[in-house]
Amino acid sequence: FTAAISACKKGSSWENALRLFIVMAQSAVEVDRITYNAVISACEKGGEWEKALRVFSAMIQSSIVLDAITYNAVISSCEKGKAWEKASKLLGEMRCSMVEAGTISFAAVISACLKSGEWEKSLHIFNVMTQSKVTSTAITFSAAISACEKG
């Protein structure tokens, strides 16, 4: 099942990934973190951020240990959906749960803020990133510069 879900993710077929996930969950097959991550990523690639959040919630309810891949996928889905508040909240949850928030995590939240016109928030997240000793990239610097241009 997981391989098929991953193939759906690569083929941008979030609907089929979700269908397979539901079939898998209804059968006696164990759903693991890799499978959840693949479904969340498929939803993210399909622009279905709310569905990605539902799968993420189901993952938590199933007591599956969350990792950076999980958080990055769900934060990226929120970024694509311009759900900056949820992306920012997830970043906070990630850091509180001792999952290492890296450049990808921060860049997605910064981008979500910028896409939503929240340039001040994006600069705040950039500052938190630098204070946390997370490596900045050309993408994060460019986002910070864009925020300054908007302000």
C-alpha positions as MATLAB code, in Angstrom:
seq = 'FTAAISACKKGSSWENALRLFIVMAQSAVEVDRITYNAVISACEKGGEWEKALRVFSAMIQSSIVLDAITYNAVISSCEKGKAWEKASKLLGEMRCSMVEAGTISFAAVISACLKSGEWEKSLHIFNVMTQSKVTSTAITFSAAISACEKG';
ca = [
       0.000    0.000    0.000;
       2.703    2.478    0.984;
       4.530    2.081   -2.335;
       1.285    2.678   -4.230;
       0.537    5.770   -2.115;
       4.052    7.079   -2.800;
       3.506    6.511   -6.511;
       0.275    8.507   -6.295;
       2.172   11.295   -4.541;
       4.765   11.396   -7.307;
       2.008   11.348   -9.907;
       0.168   14.218   -8.210;
      -2.837   12.003   -7.584;
      -3.780   12.975   -4.047;
      -7.302   11.559   -4.453;
      -5.987    8.064   -5.151;
      -3.448    8.327   -2.347;
      -6.231    9.230    0.067;
      -8.454    6.420   -1.226;
      -5.684    3.869   -0.771;
      -4.972    5.233    2.697;
      -8.629    4.814    3.690;
      -8.716    1.252    2.341;
      -5.502    0.492    4.183;
      -6.825    1.951    7.449;
     -10.077   -0.027    7.143;
      -8.252   -3.287    6.577;
      -6.040   -5.044    9.075;
      -2.897   -3.484    7.572;
      -0.820   -1.409    9.983;
      -0.469    2.217    8.935;
       2.995    3.542    9.821;
       4.687    6.945    9.811;
       6.029    6.464    6.278;
       2.517    5.873    4.967;
       1.067    8.859    6.820;
       3.907   11.057    5.538;
       3.297    9.900    1.965;
      -0.423   10.716    2.189;
       0.240   14.127    3.760;
       2.802   14.862    1.017;
       0.346   13.776   -1.687;
      -2.285   16.149   -0.267;
       0.330   18.903   -0.054;
       1.334   18.426   -3.689;
      -2.333   18.522   -4.670;
      -2.925   21.785   -2.807;
      -5.257   20.057   -0.359;
      -3.919   21.572    2.867;
      -7.080   20.931    4.886;
      -7.021   17.249    3.957;
      -3.329   17.113    4.871;
      -4.240   18.535    8.286;
      -6.949   15.876    8.732;
      -4.462   13.101    7.975;
      -1.979   14.757   10.338;
      -4.649   14.794   13.087;
      -5.408   11.117   12.447;
      -1.700   10.414   12.750;
      -1.587   12.084   16.153;
      -4.700   10.208   17.287;
      -3.029    6.952   16.233;
      -0.057    7.788   18.487;
       2.375    7.634   15.576;
       5.638    9.430   16.391;
       5.922   12.596   14.321;
       9.207   13.523   12.664;
      10.625   16.455   10.693;
       9.334   14.964    7.429;
       5.808   14.881    8.840;
       5.915   18.452   10.084;
       7.591   19.776    6.938;
       4.953   18.178    4.712;
       2.022   19.527    6.709;
       3.622   22.979    7.127;
       4.310   23.086    3.360;
       0.686   22.188    2.680;
      -0.406   25.119    4.857;
       2.065   27.362    3.025;
       0.498   26.426   -0.321;
      -2.932   27.116    1.154;
      -1.817   30.512    2.523;
      -2.738   29.281    5.999;
       0.083   31.194    7.688;
      -1.394   31.035   11.195;
      -1.686   27.250   11.101;
       1.805   26.929    9.583;
       3.229   29.125   12.330;
       1.395   27.159   15.023;
       2.718   23.878   13.604;
       6.259   25.248   13.652;
       5.788   26.094   17.331;
       4.407   22.615   18.046;
       7.320   21.093   16.185;
       9.853   22.967   18.265;
       8.024   22.178   21.545;
       7.913   18.471   20.725;
      11.691   18.444   20.305;
      11.528   17.695   16.579;
      14.286   19.692   14.934;
      12.907   22.522   12.841;
      15.283   23.131    9.955;
      15.579   25.461    7.022;
      12.699   23.776    5.161;
      10.362   24.224    8.130;
      11.171   27.887    8.645;
      11.223   28.705    4.913;
       7.722   27.273    4.449;
       6.335   29.344    7.341;
       8.099   32.487    6.100;
       6.645   31.876    2.636;
       3.146   31.253    4.051;
       3.331   34.583    5.889;
       4.502   36.434    2.781;
       1.812   34.868    0.569;
      -0.784   36.027    3.081;
       0.561   39.585    3.209;
       1.944   39.091    6.716;
       5.391   40.533    6.029;
       6.017   41.485    9.673;
       5.304   37.917   10.772;
       7.650   36.593    8.094;
      10.454   38.795    9.428;
       9.704   37.633   12.965;
       9.946   33.979   11.862;
      13.197   34.768   10.030;
      14.586   36.294   13.241;
      13.520   33.248   15.257;
      15.231   31.077   12.656;
      18.524   32.952   12.905;
      18.369   33.034   16.719;
      17.797   29.271   16.659;
      21.039   28.877   14.697;
      19.216   27.361   11.721;
      21.190   27.824    8.516;
      19.800   30.518    6.235;
      19.723   29.896    2.515;
      19.336   32.088   -0.533;
      15.606   31.301   -0.373;
      15.179   32.445    3.232;
      17.307   35.557    2.675;
      15.292   36.364   -0.450;
      12.053   35.959    1.507;
      13.345   38.293    4.233;
      14.327   40.862    1.611;
      10.868   40.569    0.017;
       9.300   41.171    3.425;
      11.422   44.308    3.853;
      10.321   45.541    0.425;
       6.666   45.114    1.390;
       7.142   46.901    4.712;
];
